[in-house]
Protein backbone atom coordinates (compact mmCIF):
# COMPACT_ATOMS: atom_id res chain seq x y z
CA UNK A 1 0.00 0.00 0.00
CA UNK A 2 1.16 3.53 -0.69
CA UNK A 3 2.09 6.10 1.97
CA UNK A 4 0.37 8.86 -0.01
CA UNK A 5 -2.94 10.31 1.21
CA UNK A 6 -6.03 9.10 -0.65
CA UNK A 7 -8.77 11.70 -1.10
CA UNK A 8 -12.37 10.52 -1.21
CA UNK A 9 -14.43 13.75 -1.29
CA UNK A 10 -14.69 16.60 -3.83
CA UNK A 11 -12.14 19.37 -3.27
CA UNK A 12 -11.02 22.63 -4.87
CA UNK A 13 -7.51 22.57 -6.30
CA UNK A 14 -6.83 26.20 -5.29
CA UNK A 15 -7.50 28.53 -2.42
CA UNK A 16 -9.42 31.77 -3.19
CA UNK A 17 -6.08 33.57 -3.71
CA UNK A 18 -5.06 31.08 -6.41
CA UNK A 19 -2.45 29.26 -4.35
CA UNK A 20 -2.48 25.49 -3.90
CA UNK A 21 -5.09 24.23 -1.47
CA UNK A 22 -3.22 21.95 0.99
CA UNK A 23 -6.35 19.82 1.33
CA UNK A 24 -6.14 19.01 -2.40
CA UNK A 25 -2.75 17.27 -2.20
CA UNK A 26 -3.06 13.52 -2.59
CA UNK A 27 -4.46 10.95 -5.00
CA UNK A 28 -7.91 9.71 -6.02
CA UNK A 29 -9.58 6.72 -7.67
CA UNK A 30 -12.02 8.94 -9.59
CA UNK A 31 -11.95 12.62 -10.56
CA UNK A 32 -12.78 14.71 -7.48
CA UNK A 33 -10.82 17.94 -7.96
CA UNK A 34 -12.23 21.21 -9.28
CA UNK A 35 -9.42 23.02 -11.07
CA UNK A 36 -10.34 26.58 -10.03
CA UNK A 37 -7.10 28.01 -11.40
CA UNK A 38 -6.30 31.73 -11.27
CA UNK A 39 -3.49 33.78 -12.78
CA UNK A 40 -1.94 34.05 -16.21
CA UNK A 41 1.41 33.05 -17.71
CA UNK A 42 2.23 29.82 -15.88
CA UNK A 43 -1.18 28.13 -16.15
CA UNK A 44 -1.40 25.02 -18.33
CA UNK A 45 -4.56 23.17 -19.26
CA UNK A 46 -4.75 20.16 -21.56
CA UNK A 47 -6.58 17.03 -22.64
CA UNK A 48 -4.60 14.29 -24.35
CA UNK A 49 -6.31 11.19 -25.70
CA UNK A 50 -4.25 8.26 -26.94
CA UNK A 51 -6.04 5.48 -28.80
CA UNK A 52 -4.42 2.14 -29.65
CA UNK A 53 -5.89 -0.39 -32.08
CA UNK A 54 -4.25 -3.34 -33.86
CA UNK A 55 -3.95 -1.16 -36.98
CA UNK A 56 -3.45 2.41 -35.73
CA UNK A 57 -2.22 4.58 -32.89
CA UNK A 58 -3.95 7.94 -32.61
CA UNK A 59 -2.93 10.89 -30.43
CA UNK A 60 -5.05 14.00 -29.86
CA UNK A 61 -3.90 17.00 -27.87
CA UNK A 62 -5.90 20.09 -27.00
CA UNK A 63 -4.03 22.54 -24.79
CA UNK A 64 -3.89 26.07 -23.48
CA UNK A 65 -0.51 27.36 -22.30
CA UNK A 66 -1.98 30.83 -21.65
CA UNK A 67 0.08 32.54 -24.33
CA UNK A 68 -0.83 29.94 -26.96
CA UNK A 69 -3.14 27.08 -27.72
CA UNK A 70 -1.20 24.09 -29.03
CA UNK A 71 -3.41 21.45 -30.64
CA UNK A 72 -2.69 18.38 -32.72
CA UNK A 73 -3.89 15.18 -34.34
CA UNK A 74 -1.46 12.32 -34.94
CA UNK A 75 -2.02 8.95 -36.62
CA UNK A 76 0.45 6.07 -36.93
CA UNK A 77 -0.36 3.26 -39.37
CA UNK A 78 1.21 0.34 -37.55
CA UNK A 79 1.68 -2.00 -40.53
CA UNK A 80 3.75 0.49 -42.54
CA UNK A 81 5.04 2.92 -39.92
CA UNK A 82 3.54 5.83 -41.88
CA UNK A 83 2.90 8.92 -39.73
CA UNK A 84 0.36 11.65 -40.42
CA UNK A 85 0.04 14.75 -38.29
CA UNK A 86 -1.94 17.98 -38.20
CA UNK A 87 -0.84 20.74 -35.83
CA UNK A 88 -2.06 24.20 -34.91
CA UNK A 89 -0.77 27.02 -32.71
CA UNK A 90 -3.38 29.60 -31.77
CA UNK A 91 -2.15 32.86 -30.17
CA UNK A 92 -3.45 33.35 -26.61
CA UNK A 93 -5.38 30.05 -26.96
CA UNK A 94 -8.29 31.99 -28.45
CA UNK A 95 -11.50 29.98 -28.63
CA UNK A 96 -10.26 27.16 -26.39
CA UNK A 97 -12.69 25.95 -23.73
CA UNK A 98 -11.43 23.99 -20.73
CA UNK A 99 -13.90 23.56 -17.86
CA UNK A 100 -12.68 23.41 -14.27
CA UNK A 101 -14.09 19.92 -13.92
CA UNK A 102 -15.17 17.38 -16.56
CA UNK A 103 -17.77 18.65 -18.98
CA UNK A 104 -16.94 19.81 -22.47
CA UNK A 105 -13.55 20.63 -24.02
CA UNK A 106 -13.48 22.32 -27.41
CA UNK A 107 -10.63 23.80 -29.44
CA UNK A 108 -10.27 24.84 -33.05
CA UNK A 109 -7.81 26.69 -35.24
CA UNK A 110 -5.26 26.16 -37.95
CA UNK A 111 -7.62 23.92 -39.89
CA UNK A 112 -8.34 21.42 -37.13
CA UNK A 113 -10.98 21.00 -34.45
CA UNK A 114 -11.13 18.73 -31.39
CA UNK A 115 -14.12 18.27 -29.13
CA UNK A 116 -14.58 16.11 -26.03
CA UNK A 117 -17.80 15.70 -24.06
CA UNK A 118 -17.58 13.88 -20.74
CA UNK A 119 -20.52 12.50 -18.82
CA UNK A 120 -21.32 9.81 -16.26
CA UNK A 121 -21.57 7.15 -18.99
CA UNK A 122 -18.26 8.01 -20.63
CA UNK A 123 -16.77 10.37 -23.21
CA UNK A 124 -17.42 11.29 -26.82
CA UNK A 125 -14.27 12.31 -28.68
CA UNK A 126 -14.32 14.05 -32.06
CA UNK A 127 -11.45 15.38 -34.16
CA UNK A 128 -11.33 16.66 -37.73
CA UNK A 129 -8.77 18.13 -40.11
CA UNK A 130 -8.07 17.93 -43.83
CA UNK A 131 -7.76 14.21 -44.57
CA UNK A 132 -8.67 12.86 -41.14
CA UNK A 133 -11.82 12.49 -39.05
CA UNK A 134 -12.14 10.63 -35.76
CA UNK A 135 -15.47 9.93 -34.05
CA UNK A 136 -15.32 7.56 -31.08
CA UNK A 137 -17.16 6.77 -27.87
CA UNK A 138 -15.16 5.88 -24.76
CA UNK A 139 -17.55 4.16 -22.33
CA UNK A 140 -16.92 4.29 -18.58
CA UNK A 141 -17.37 0.72 -17.29
CA UNK A 142 -19.12 0.35 -13.92
CA UNK A 143 -16.60 0.57 -11.08
CA UNK A 144 -13.74 1.61 -13.36
CA UNK A 145 -11.03 3.55 -11.48
CA UNK A 146 -8.56 6.15 -12.74
CA UNK A 147 -5.54 7.78 -11.14
CA UNK A 148 -5.87 11.40 -10.07
CA UNK A 149 -2.84 13.06 -8.44
CA UNK A 150 -1.98 16.56 -7.26
CA UNK A 151 1.78 17.10 -7.50
CA UNK A 152 2.94 19.99 -5.24
CA UNK A 153 6.19 21.67 -6.23
CA UNK A 154 5.26 24.71 -4.09
CA UNK A 155 2.26 26.80 -3.05
CA UNK A 156 2.35 28.55 -6.43
CA UNK A 157 3.55 25.71 -8.70
CA UNK A 158 1.49 22.53 -8.82
CA UNK A 159 -0.26 20.15 -11.20
CA UNK A 160 -3.47 18.16 -11.07
CA UNK A 161 -3.38 15.21 -13.43
CA UNK A 162 -5.78 12.39 -14.21
CA UNK A 163 -4.33 9.38 -15.98
CA UNK A 164 -7.13 7.06 -17.09
CA UNK A 165 -5.73 3.96 -18.79
CA UNK A 166 -7.25 0.93 -20.48
CA UNK A 167 -10.64 2.43 -21.36
CA UNK A 168 -12.71 0.63 -24.04
CA UNK A 169 -13.25 2.57 -27.25
CA UNK A 170 -15.42 2.19 -30.34
CA UNK A 171 -16.14 4.28 -33.41
CA UNK A 172 -14.51 5.20 -36.70
CA UNK A 173 -11.31 6.71 -38.04
CA UNK A 174 -11.43 8.20 -41.53
CA UNK A 175 -7.94 8.61 -42.96
CA UNK A 176 -7.34 9.96 -46.47
CA UNK A 177 -10.79 8.88 -47.62
CA UNK A 178 -10.71 5.37 -46.14
CA UNK A 179 -12.85 4.46 -43.12
CA UNK A 180 -11.47 2.20 -40.40
CA UNK A 181 -13.52 0.69 -37.59
CA UNK A 182 -12.20 1.33 -34.07
CA UNK A 183 -13.07 -1.20 -31.40
CA UNK A 184 -12.69 -4.74 -30.15
CA UNK A 185 -10.81 -6.27 -27.20
CA UNK A 186 -7.40 -5.09 -28.41
CA UNK A 187 -8.46 -1.45 -28.77
CA UNK A 188 -8.24 0.93 -25.83
CA UNK A 189 -8.06 4.63 -24.98
CA UNK A 190 -5.94 6.59 -22.48
CA UNK A 191 -6.77 10.02 -21.09
CA UNK A 192 -4.21 12.49 -19.77
CA UNK A 193 -6.14 15.36 -18.18
CA UNK A 194 -3.93 18.16 -16.88
CA UNK A 195 -4.59 21.40 -15.01
CA UNK A 196 -1.94 23.34 -13.14
CA UNK A 197 0.63 26.10 -12.79
CA UNK A 198 4.03 24.94 -13.96
CA UNK A 199 7.66 25.94 -13.50
CA UNK A 200 9.44 27.25 -16.57
CA UNK A 201 11.69 24.23 -17.20
CA UNK A 202 10.67 20.62 -16.58
CA UNK A 203 11.46 17.11 -17.80
CA UNK A 204 9.14 14.14 -17.47
CA UNK A 205 8.80 10.48 -18.31
CA UNK A 206 5.43 8.90 -19.02
CA UNK A 207 4.48 5.33 -19.86
CA UNK A 208 1.05 3.78 -20.35
CA UNK A 209 0.05 0.38 -21.63
CA UNK A 210 -2.96 -1.91 -21.68
CA UNK A 211 -4.26 -5.33 -22.62
CA UNK A 212 -7.61 -6.93 -21.77
CA UNK A 213 -8.04 -6.77 -17.99
CA UNK A 214 -4.66 -5.13 -17.25
CA UNK A 215 -3.13 -1.67 -17.60
CA UNK A 216 -0.24 0.36 -16.23
CA UNK A 217 0.46 4.05 -15.68
CA UNK A 218 4.04 5.08 -14.84
CA UNK A 219 5.59 8.54 -14.52
CA UNK A 220 8.96 9.90 -13.54
CA UNK A 221 11.32 12.84 -13.07
CA UNK A 222 8.72 15.59 -12.75
CA UNK A 223 7.37 14.23 -9.46
CA UNK A 224 10.78 13.67 -7.83
CA UNK A 225 10.93 15.00 -4.29
CA UNK A 226 7.26 16.05 -4.09
CA UNK A 227 6.07 13.06 -2.04
CA UNK A 228 3.55 12.07 -4.73
CA UNK A 229 3.91 9.82 -7.78
CA UNK A 230 1.72 9.02 -10.76
CA UNK A 231 2.39 5.28 -10.74
CA UNK A 232 -0.37 2.68 -10.73
CA UNK A 233 -1.42 -0.77 -11.83
CA UNK A 234 -5.01 -1.37 -12.95
CA UNK A 235 -6.47 -4.89 -12.84
CA UNK A 236 -10.04 -5.49 -14.05
CA UNK A 237 -10.75 -1.79 -13.55
CA UNK A 238 -9.41 -1.65 -9.97
CA UNK A 239 -6.56 0.79 -9.28
CA UNK A 240 -3.51 -0.31 -7.25
CA UNK A 241 -1.55 2.85 -6.34
CA UNK A 242 2.25 2.56 -6.37
CA UNK A 243 3.81 5.22 -4.16
CA UNK A 244 7.50 4.70 -4.87
CA UNK A 245 9.54 6.64 -7.41
CA UNK A 246 10.50 4.20 -10.15
CA UNK A 247 13.89 3.93 -11.86
CA UNK A 248 13.85 4.62 -15.60
CA UNK A 249 16.65 3.38 -17.83
CA UNK A 250 16.85 4.05 -21.58
CA UNK A 251 19.36 5.06 -24.24
CA UNK A 252 18.97 8.67 -25.35
CA UNK A 253 21.23 7.98 -28.34
CA UNK A 254 19.00 5.14 -29.56
CA UNK A 255 15.37 5.51 -28.48
CA UNK A 256 14.37 2.19 -30.04
CA UNK A 257 16.53 0.15 -27.70
CA UNK A 258 14.63 -1.53 -24.82
CA UNK A 259 13.67 0.59 -21.82
CA UNK A 260 13.57 -0.52 -18.17
CA UNK A 261 11.19 0.76 -15.48
CA UNK A 262 11.91 -0.75 -12.07
CA UNK A 263 11.05 -0.49 -8.38
CA UNK A 264 10.09 -2.60 -5.40
CA UNK A 265 6.72 -3.40 -7.00
CA UNK A 266 7.59 -3.01 -10.68
CA UNK A 267 9.98 -4.84 -13.01
CA UNK A 268 8.98 -3.73 -16.50
CA UNK A 269 10.69 -4.01 -19.87
CA UNK A 270 9.46 -1.92 -22.77
CA UNK A 271 10.45 -2.77 -26.35
CA UNK A 272 9.65 0.01 -28.85
CA UNK A 273 8.58 -0.64 -32.42
CA UNK A 274 8.24 3.04 -33.47
CA UNK A 275 9.55 6.42 -32.35
CA UNK A 276 7.59 9.66 -32.70
CA UNK A 277 10.01 12.57 -32.28
CA UNK A 278 9.04 16.24 -32.08
CA UNK A 279 11.21 19.30 -31.51
CA UNK A 280 10.41 22.99 -31.24
CA UNK A 281 13.05 25.60 -30.42
CA UNK A 282 11.95 29.21 -30.33
CA UNK A 283 14.63 30.28 -27.87
CA UNK A 284 12.64 31.10 -24.76
CA UNK A 285 10.07 28.40 -25.58
CA UNK A 286 11.31 24.95 -26.54
CA UNK A 287 10.20 21.31 -26.46
CA UNK A 288 11.78 17.99 -27.32
CA UNK A 289 9.68 14.85 -26.98
CA UNK A 290 10.51 11.27 -27.87
CA UNK A 291 7.40 9.11 -27.62
CA UNK A 292 8.05 5.48 -28.38
CA UNK A 293 5.28 2.99 -29.10
CA UNK A 294 5.88 -0.61 -28.19
CA UNK A 295 5.17 -3.63 -26.01
CA UNK A 296 5.65 -4.26 -22.31
CA UNK A 297 6.77 -7.36 -20.47
CA UNK A 298 7.65 -8.11 -16.86
CA UNK A 299 5.52 -7.90 -13.75
CA UNK A 300 4.00 -5.57 -11.15
CA UNK A 301 2.65 -6.30 -7.69
CA UNK A 302 -0.94 -5.57 -6.71
CA UNK A 303 -1.77 -4.10 -3.30
CA UNK A 304 -2.09 -7.58 -1.75
CA UNK A 305 1.25 -8.73 -3.17
CA UNK A 306 -0.21 -10.70 -6.06
CA UNK A 307 2.14 -10.71 -9.06
CA UNK A 308 0.50 -9.42 -12.24
CA UNK A 309 2.12 -10.13 -15.61
CA UNK A 310 2.74 -7.16 -17.89
CA UNK A 311 3.46 -9.40 -20.88
CA UNK A 312 1.47 -8.37 -23.93
CA UNK A 313 0.58 -4.82 -22.86
CA UNK A 314 0.83 -2.35 -25.75
CA UNK A 315 1.34 1.37 -25.33
CA UNK A 316 4.09 3.94 -25.11
CA UNK A 317 6.97 5.34 -23.09
CA UNK A 318 8.29 8.85 -23.53
CA UNK A 319 10.68 11.53 -22.42
CA UNK A 320 9.66 15.19 -22.75
CA UNK A 321 11.84 18.22 -22.04
CA UNK A 322 10.09 21.57 -21.92
CA UNK A 323 10.95 25.23 -21.55
CA UNK A 324 7.53 26.83 -21.50
PyMOL commands that set and color helices and strands:
alter all, ss='L'
color gray80, all
select helices_A, chain A and resi 22-24
alter helices_A, ss='H'
color red, helices_A
select strands_A, chain A and resi 11-12+27-28+33-34+43-52+56-64+68-77+82-91+97-98+104-109+112-119+122-129+132-139+147-152+158-167+170-175+178-182+188-197+201-211+214-220+231-235+238-242+247-249+259-262+266-281+286-301+307-309+314-323
alter strands_A, ss='S'
color yellow, strands_A
deselect
rebuild
show_as cartoon
